[in-house]
Amino acid sequence: MPQPHPDRTVATRFSGPMAVLVTLGRPLLAFHLEMYRRDLASAVFPRDERSPAITGPSPERIAFIGSIAVAGMGVLSHGMTTSSQVASRVAHSRGRGLTWSELTSPVLTARTAVTMSSLSAEGASAAVVFLGIADVLSATSPSAWERDLRLLVGRIRQEAGEECAVVFAAIPPMAQFRPIPPLASRLITGQVDRLNAVTERLSRELIGVDHVDFPLAALADMTVRDLFSWSTLHRRWAEIVAPRVHAALIGVDARRRVAHR
């Protein structure tokens, strides 16, 4: 299982001005975490039954692990969630059947995920991870984030096999989802950037691991008549993640061919 190791870049970033701001701003982040929990209590979530299977030849499997993108905040149907739309696009582009699992909670953190008894990743060729929102608001440090992501990759591959690809979706620009005061916006954005930088670096270091940036260019499309469109968020997020999952699965195919020579 991959283990955390010291990283000077993370250490330097964590000891810089933003780290001081995060330390001083913990009460403010805690306030916004509570506001997020209140938003969740009144938010729309899918009401129908999950149908995590697409028929087709040579079916393969994907494990989704994450918060709002998997739970489906803001949409009424599971077919509209980011995870379901990624699965549908991947099945179509691969020309194969697909089944998938979903481990989700709107407040799921990386630390909580790695302590779960199972990630439901058995048989998965790829795991797609949408985590970080609750970690940002919990003031998770870059070093703790790195530790937990490395452990998560290890846990996934314990269940699914060493060839399993892992695709991390970047933490979205949460401060732009609703109006918040400038100080809180700066604090949350700084946290998002710090944790995303760690994930991006890990994707370069670890074999079979990828990191997908959030589609910032699509943010303008996510507001309709001054209201944030969750359905647009899920669709545009899926559009950017699905091709990378497809590419990751091609990499898995290649690694399996080499392993079985």
C-alpha positions as CSV (number, residue, x, y, z in Angstrom):
1,M,0.0,0.0,0.0
2,P,1.4,3.5,-0.9
3,Q,2.6,5.4,2.2
4,P,2.9,9.1,2.7
5,H,6.3,10.7,2.4
6,P,7.7,14.1,3.3
7,D,7.2,16.7,0.6
8,R,9.0,20.1,0.7
9,T,6.6,21.8,-1.6
10,V,3.6,20.9,0.5
11,A,5.5,21.8,3.7
12,T,6.5,25.2,2.3
13,R,3.0,25.9,1.1
14,F,1.5,24.9,4.5
15,S,3.9,27.1,6.4
16,G,3.2,30.1,4.1
17,P,0.7,33.0,4.4
18,M,-2.3,30.8,3.3
19,A,-1.5,28.3,6.0
20,V,-1.5,31.0,8.6
21,L,-4.8,32.3,7.1
22,V,-6.3,28.9,7.3
23,T,-5.2,28.4,10.9
24,L,-6.7,31.8,11.9
25,G,-9.7,31.2,9.8
26,R,-10.7,27.8,11.2
27,P,-13.8,29.3,13.0
28,L,-14.9,30.9,9.8
29,L,-14.5,27.6,7.9
30,A,-16.4,25.8,10.6
31,F,-19.2,28.4,10.2
32,H,-19.3,27.7,6.5
33,L,-19.3,23.9,7.1
34,E,-22.3,24.4,9.3
35,M,-24.0,26.5,6.5
36,Y,-23.2,23.8,4.0
37,R,-24.8,21.2,6.3
38,R,-27.9,23.4,6.5
39,D,-28.0,23.8,2.7
40,L,-27.9,20.0,2.4
41,A,-30.8,19.6,4.8
42,S,-33.1,21.6,2.4
43,A,-31.4,20.5,-0.9
44,V,-32.9,18.4,-3.6
45,F,-31.5,14.9,-4.1
46,P,-32.5,12.0,-6.4
47,R,-35.8,10.4,-5.4
48,D,-35.7,7.4,-7.8
49,E,-33.9,4.1,-7.4
50,R,-30.4,3.8,-8.6
51,S,-29.9,1.7,-11.8
52,P,-26.1,1.2,-11.8
53,A,-25.9,-0.9,-14.9
54,I,-25.7,-0.4,-18.7
55,T,-26.2,-3.5,-20.8
56,G,-23.6,-4.3,-23.5
57,P,-20.8,-6.8,-24.4
58,S,-17.8,-7.5,-22.2
59,P,-19.1,-5.5,-19.3
60,E,-16.6,-3.8,-17.0
61,R,-17.0,-2.1,-13.7
62,I,-16.2,1.4,-12.2
63,A,-16.3,2.4,-8.5
64,F,-17.4,6.0,-7.7
65,I,-16.4,7.5,-4.4
66,G,-17.4,11.0,-3.5
67,S,-19.8,13.7,-2.2
68,I,-22.2,15.8,-4.2
69,A,-21.2,14.6,-7.6
70,V,-22.1,11.1,-6.7
71,A,-25.0,11.8,-4.2
72,G,-26.6,14.0,-6.8
73,M,-27.1,17.3,-5.0
74,G,-29.6,19.5,-6.8
75,V,-31.1,16.9,-9.2
76,L,-34.1,14.7,-8.9
77,S,-32.9,11.7,-10.9
78,H,-29.9,9.4,-10.4
79,G,-29.4,9.5,-14.1
80,M,-28.6,13.2,-13.8
81,T,-25.8,12.8,-11.3
82,T,-22.2,13.4,-12.4
83,S,-21.3,9.7,-11.7
84,S,-24.2,8.3,-13.7
85,Q,-23.4,10.6,-16.6
86,V,-19.8,9.6,-16.5
87,A,-20.7,6.0,-16.6
88,S,-23.1,6.4,-19.5
89,R,-20.5,8.3,-21.5
90,V,-17.8,5.8,-20.8
91,A,-20.0,2.8,-21.7
92,H,-20.9,4.5,-25.0
93,S,-17.3,5.4,-25.9
94,R,-16.0,2.0,-24.9
95,G,-18.8,0.2,-26.7
96,R,-19.1,-2.1,-23.7
97,G,-21.5,-2.9,-20.9
98,L,-20.8,-1.2,-17.6
99,T,-21.8,-1.6,-13.9
100,W,-20.7,0.7,-11.1
101,S,-20.8,1.1,-7.4
102,E,-21.3,4.4,-5.5
103,L,-19.9,5.1,-2.0
104,T,-21.2,8.6,-1.2
105,S,-22.2,11.1,1.4
106,P,-22.5,14.9,0.8
107,V,-20.1,15.3,3.7
108,L,-17.7,12.5,2.9
109,T,-14.1,13.3,3.6
110,A,-11.0,11.5,2.4
111,R,-10.2,10.5,6.0
112,T,-13.7,9.0,6.4
113,A,-13.4,7.2,3.1
114,V,-10.1,5.5,4.0
115,T,-11.6,4.3,7.4
116,M,-14.6,2.6,5.7
117,S,-14.7,-1.2,6.1
118,S,-15.2,-1.4,2.3
119,L,-15.0,1.0,-0.7
120,S,-17.2,-1.3,-2.8
121,A,-14.4,-1.4,-5.4
122,E,-14.2,-5.2,-5.9
123,G,-13.9,-6.0,-9.6
124,A,-13.5,-2.3,-10.7
125,S,-11.2,-1.5,-13.5
126,A,-11.2,2.2,-12.5
127,A,-12.2,4.2,-9.5
128,V,-13.4,7.8,-9.9
129,V,-13.0,10.0,-6.8
130,F,-15.0,13.2,-6.2
131,L,-13.8,14.3,-2.8
132,G,-12.6,17.5,-1.1
133,I,-15.6,19.8,-0.4
134,A,-15.9,18.7,3.2
135,D,-12.1,18.5,3.5
136,V,-11.8,22.2,2.5
137,L,-14.4,23.3,5.1
138,S,-12.8,21.0,7.7
139,A,-9.5,22.8,7.2
140,T,-7.7,19.6,6.2
141,S,-4.0,20.3,5.7
142,P,-2.1,19.4,2.5
143,S,0.0,16.9,4.4
144,A,-3.1,15.1,5.8
145,W,-4.8,15.3,2.4
146,E,-1.8,13.6,0.8
147,R,-1.7,10.9,3.4
148,D,-5.3,10.1,3.0
149,L,-5.2,10.1,-0.8
150,R,-2.3,7.8,-0.8
151,L,-4.0,5.5,1.6
152,L,-7.2,5.7,-0.5
153,V,-5.3,4.6,-3.7
154,G,-3.9,1.7,-1.7
155,R,-7.3,0.7,-0.3
156,I,-8.9,0.8,-3.7
157,R,-6.2,-1.4,-5.2
158,Q,-6.4,-3.8,-2.3
159,E,-10.1,-4.4,-3.2
160,A,-10.0,-4.0,-7.0
161,G,-6.4,-5.2,-7.9
162,E,-3.2,-3.4,-8.6
163,E,-4.1,-2.6,-12.2
164,C,-7.1,-0.5,-11.2
165,A,-6.9,3.1,-12.4
166,V,-7.7,5.9,-10.1
167,V,-9.1,9.2,-11.5
168,F,-9.3,12.1,-9.0
169,A,-11.7,14.9,-10.0
170,A,-10.4,18.3,-8.8
171,I,-12.2,20.0,-5.9
172,P,-14.6,22.5,-7.6
173,P,-14.4,26.3,-7.0
174,M,-16.9,26.2,-4.1
175,A,-16.7,29.9,-3.3
176,Q,-18.3,30.6,-6.7
177,F,-21.4,28.4,-6.1
178,R,-23.1,31.0,-4.0
179,P,-22.4,34.6,-2.8
180,I,-20.1,34.7,0.2
181,P,-18.1,37.5,1.8
182,P,-14.7,38.3,0.3
183,L,-12.6,37.0,3.2
184,A,-14.4,33.6,3.3
185,S,-14.1,33.4,-0.5
186,R,-10.4,34.0,-0.3
187,L,-10.0,31.4,2.5
188,I,-12.0,28.7,0.8
189,T,-10.4,29.3,-2.6
190,G,-7.0,29.1,-1.0
191,Q,-7.9,25.8,0.6
192,V,-9.2,24.4,-2.7
193,D,-6.0,25.4,-4.5
194,R,-3.7,23.9,-1.9
195,L,-5.5,20.6,-1.9
196,N,-5.8,20.4,-5.6
197,A,-2.1,21.1,-6.0
198,V,-1.4,18.0,-3.9
199,T,-3.7,15.8,-5.9
200,E,-2.2,17.0,-9.2
201,R,1.3,16.2,-8.0
202,L,0.3,12.8,-6.8
203,S,-1.2,12.0,-10.3
204,R,2.3,12.6,-11.7
205,E,4.0,10.5,-9.1
206,L,1.7,7.4,-9.0
207,I,1.3,5.0,-11.9
208,G,-2.3,4.7,-13.1
209,V,-3.5,7.8,-11.3
210,D,-4.9,10.8,-13.0
211,H,-6.3,14.2,-11.9
212,V,-9.0,16.1,-13.8
213,D,-9.3,19.9,-13.4
214,F,-12.7,21.3,-12.8
215,P,-14.2,22.9,-16.0
216,L,-13.8,26.6,-14.9
217,A,-14.7,27.8,-18.4
218,A,-18.1,26.3,-17.9
219,L,-18.9,28.3,-14.7
220,A,-20.8,30.9,-16.7
221,D,-23.2,28.3,-18.0
222,M,-24.0,27.2,-14.5
223,T,-26.1,30.3,-13.6
224,V,-29.6,30.6,-15.1
225,R,-31.5,33.7,-14.2
226,D,-29.2,34.4,-11.3
227,L,-29.7,30.9,-9.9
228,F,-27.0,28.2,-9.7
229,S,-27.9,25.3,-12.0
230,W,-27.0,22.0,-10.4
231,S,-28.1,20.0,-13.4
232,T,-25.6,22.0,-15.5
233,L,-22.9,21.4,-13.0
234,H,-23.4,17.7,-13.1
235,R,-23.5,17.6,-16.9
236,R,-20.5,19.7,-17.5
237,W,-18.5,18.0,-14.8
238,A,-19.3,14.6,-16.4
239,E,-18.3,15.9,-19.9
240,I,-14.8,16.7,-18.7
241,V,-14.3,13.6,-16.5
242,A,-15.6,10.9,-18.8
243,P,-12.9,11.1,-21.5
244,R,-10.2,10.9,-18.8
245,V,-11.8,7.8,-17.3
246,H,-12.0,6.3,-20.9
247,A,-8.3,7.0,-21.3
248,A,-7.5,5.5,-17.9
249,L,-9.3,2.3,-18.9
250,I,-7.3,2.1,-22.0
251,G,-4.2,2.3,-19.8
252,V,-5.6,-0.5,-17.7
253,D,-6.1,-2.6,-20.8
254,A,-2.5,-2.0,-21.7
255,R,-1.1,-2.9,-18.3
256,R,-3.2,-6.1,-18.2
257,R,-1.8,-7.2,-21.6
258,V,1.7,-6.7,-20.4
259,A,1.0,-8.5,-17.1
260,H,-0.4,-11.5,-18.9
261,R,2.4,-12.0,-21.5
